[in-house]
């Protein structure tokens, strides 16, 4: 197959890099500051105010905070990279490591959101099993498995990520982008087909399956709350808003990111196949799927926005032991250590305990 002429590749790169340089770096810089502060505060709160041993809801929430914090720490190198002129200054090893950590902690966030959702489901639909059989050690084991899965799914990025350029001699500048070095998280042209398969695996296992599990868990939670006779309409609305916000956050950030990433790979494959036949640089630029690429860049900015919002959910719906015991009648009264888990998982709904609704009363609505 004929190779794409270098001047066509450079023309396309100037257009696409310009889209990143225009808006992505300031957005990521602001989100880094907010996410760093919020998730650090959330972890401090878990460590200083939650009862030990942590119940499963707090364990999963803490893992999500750690994942989000590590994800936030990968943003400053990207900010420096996207700041005009787009140029990677830290070498190939750092490029591969940054892309791996970026992907790994993004996957970690999705995995632990799913764990939290399933934990909520178990607490609502199977409350006696949850409080009688599930122990903190089980949550730690699931958390370890979640981290292993995230590492395994992200590992191929260490192979696909690479440096590109410089294409020409001279000093890297806005006027001379061909002299700059690019850190690419996707594969080069020779490995693009393999990367297409990998991107489909990510969208299936890193987004599609967790999203289906989350939606199923929240649907069951919603049905259980609506059929509860021990909750007021205001209580039900409060829980409904929390559930809807969790689903909306997932659907507006992680899902669009993975979907547009796949569409972007397919657009690149189509452009690559057409490239040898372009008669001019203008024709090469015109054939670019700029809307698809721009949509993916926008979703790259929305994902860090989600990790900024997660700490707000921690603070809103994971009450401390003292606060919770005021609204969880019976929690801590003659219970075993294992059964006191409700005290750190209950959303203070001001519901009077009844035998029929006691399971619903300790709704596990940590983030």
PADO-902775 format. One line per 3 residues: for each residue x negated, y negated, z of C-alpha. Coordinates in steps of 0.05 Angstrom, whole numbers. Layout:
X Y Z  ... .
***
This chain:
0 0 0  -23 -71 -15  -45 -113 43 .
-13 -179 60  -57 -238 38  -91 -274 96 .
-65 -342 76  7 -317 80  -6 -288 149 .
-36 -354 173  22 -394 145  72 -349 182 .
31 -353 246  31 -429 245  106 -431 242 .
119 -378 295  65 -403 343  95 -473 337 .
161 -447 365  125 -420 427  82 -482 437 .
142 -529 433  184 -504 492  160 -437 521 .
100 -459 563  135 -514 604  194 -468 617 .
148 -412 642  108 -460 685  171 -485 721 .
198 -415 730  132 -391 759  134 -442 814 .
206 -427 833  198 -351 829  134 -353 869 .
165 -393 925  231 -356 926  204 -285 925 .
149 -301 975  202 -329 1022  246 -268 1011 .
189 -220 1028  172 -262 1090  244 -258 1112 .
247 -182 1103  182 -172 1142  199 -221 1199 .
273 -213 1209  297 -145 1187  302 -87 1235 .
251 -31 1230  254 19 1200  284 -17 1141 .
349 13 1115  352 34 1041  385 -31 1019 .
329 -73 1047  275 -25 1021  301 -31 950 .
310 -106 957  239 -113 981  213 -72 923 .
251 -118 875  220 -179 909  150 -149 902 .
162 -132 829  189 -202 815  131 -234 852 .
80 -193 812  117 -210 748  114 -284 766 .
39 -279 776  31 -258 703  63 -323 679 .
5 -373 691  -41 -339 639  16 -343 589 .
28 -416 605  -46 -431 592  -43 -388 529 .
19 -421 499  -3 -492 516  -24 -523 449 .
-66 -500 416  -45 -428 427  -111 -396 446 .
-131 -337 491  -194 -352 530  -201 -292 577 .
-224 -233 534  -192 -170 508  -191 -131 574 .
-153 -187 608  -106 -191 549  -88 -118 553 .
-81 -120 629  -36 -182 628  11 -151 577 .
13 -86 616  29 -120 682  80 -164 648 .
117 -103 620  107 -60 682  137 -110 730 .
193 -128 682  212 -54 681  203 -51 756 .
254 -106 765  305 -69 722  293 -3 758 .
302 -33 828  364 -72 808  392 -5 786 .
371 27 852  406 -28 891  469 -20 849 .
470 56 860  457 46 934  517 0 937 .
558 52 901  539 106 950  555 61 1009 .
624 46 983  647 110 951  610 159 996 .
600 120 1061  597 179 1109  546 216 1066 .
505 152 1058  502 136 1132  496 209 1154 .
447 238 1104  407 183 1069  346 161 1108 .
294 106 1096  244 160 1075  290 177 1017 .
291 104 995  216 100 999  210 164 957 .
257 136 904  218 70 905  153 107 893 .
185 145 835  210 79 807  140 49 807 .
112 112 773  166 108 720  151 34 707 .
76 48 701  88 106 652  136 66 609 .
88 6 607  24 46 595  29 45 518 .
21 -31 520  -51 -20 540  -61 13 472 .
-19 -33 429  -41 -100 459  -101 -131 424 .
-137 -195 406  -130 -225 337  -176 -276 304 .
-206 -323 295  -192 -323 221  -239 -380 205 .
-300 -415 233  -295 -478 274  -267 -505 339 .
-198 -482 361  -150 -540 358  -78 -558 340 .
-104 -580 272  -144 -516 263  -102 -457 291 .
-140 -408 247  -200 -417 293  -161 -395 355 .
-157 -326 387  -89 -294 396  -70 -243 450 .
-16 -201 418  29 -157 460  55 -120 399 .
16 -74 353  -24 -95 293  2 -80 224 .
-29 -11 221  7 11 285  72 -26 275 .
113 37 259  89 70 323  106 7 361 .
176 7 331  187 76 362  159 52 429 .
205 -9 428  265 36 418  244 79 477 .
238 17 520  306 -9 500  337 59 515 .
302 77 581  282 8 605  348 -26 590 .
405 16 562  406 72 614  396 27 675 .
450 -21 648  500 37 641  484 62 711 .
491 -9 739  558 -21 704  584 47 728 .
564 32 799  594 -37 799  658 -12 768 .
666 39 824  650 -14 875  701 -61 846 .
756 -8 846  740 10 918  744 -62 941 .
809 -76 904  842 -15 936  819 -34 1006 .
876 -54 1053  829 -82 1106  802 -140 1065 .
835 -206 1051  843 -235 981  787 -284 997 .
741 -227 1018  757 -189 954  743 -251 913 .
677 -261 948  655 -190 932  681 -196 861 .
640 -259 849  577 -224 876  589 -163 832 .
604 -205 770  543 -248 782  498 -187 786 .
526 -159 721  523 -227 686  451 -237 708 .
432 -170 679  471 -179 615  445 -249 602 .
371 -236 614  344 -165 610  390 -138 556 .
380 -196 507  305 -193 518  299 -119 499 .
350 -123 442  317 -184 409  249 -151 418 .
272 -92 376  304 -137 324  240 -177 320 .
200 -114 305  247 -95 249  244 -165 221 .
168 -161 222  169 -94 186  214 -123 131 .
170 -185 123  108 -142 121  137 -99 65 .
154 -161 24  90 -199 38  46 -174 -19 .
99 -197 -69  104 -270 -45  83 -320 -99 .
65 -376 -50  58 -394 24  124 -430 20 .
158 -366 -2  125 -327 54  149 -378 106 .
219 -379 77  224 -303 83  209 -305 158 .
267 -286 204  257 -349 245  324 -345 280 .
309 -274 305  240 -295 328  267 -358 362 .
321 -317 397  268 -271 425  227 -329 450 .
289 -358 484  302 -292 519  229 -291 542 .
246 -355 579  311 -326 607  279 -265 639 .
236 -306 688  298 -347 703  330 -283 729 .
272 -271 778  283 -342 803  356 -326 818 .
343 -260 854  318 -293 919  383 -333 922 .
420 -267 923  374 -240 978  388 -300 1022 .
462 -300 1008  480 -227 1019  427 -194 1063 .
444 -219 1133  397 -210 1190  411 -160 1246 .
437 -213 1294  484 -245 1244  509 -179 1219 .
526 -149 1286  574 -206 1298  615 -184 1239 .
606 -108 1241  646 -84 1301  619 -19 1327 .
551 -26 1293  499 -12 1345  549 14 1396 .
533 85 1413  504 98 1344  443 138 1328 .
383 103 1298  401 129 1229  472 102 1232 .
451 32 1250  433 21 1177  499 -14 1168 .
474 -72 1210  425 -95 1158  468 -77 1098 .
535 -106 1116  562 -167 1082  596 -208 1136 .
667 -201 1112  702 -214 1179  743 -150 1171 .
772 -115 1230  749 -43 1233  800 11 1219 .
789 86 1208  811 77 1136  768 17 1120 .
706 26 1163  667 52 1103  685 -9 1062 .
668 -54 1120  594 -41 1115  589 -58 1042 .
518 -50 1020  515 -115 981  443 -133 990 .
420 -166 925 .
***
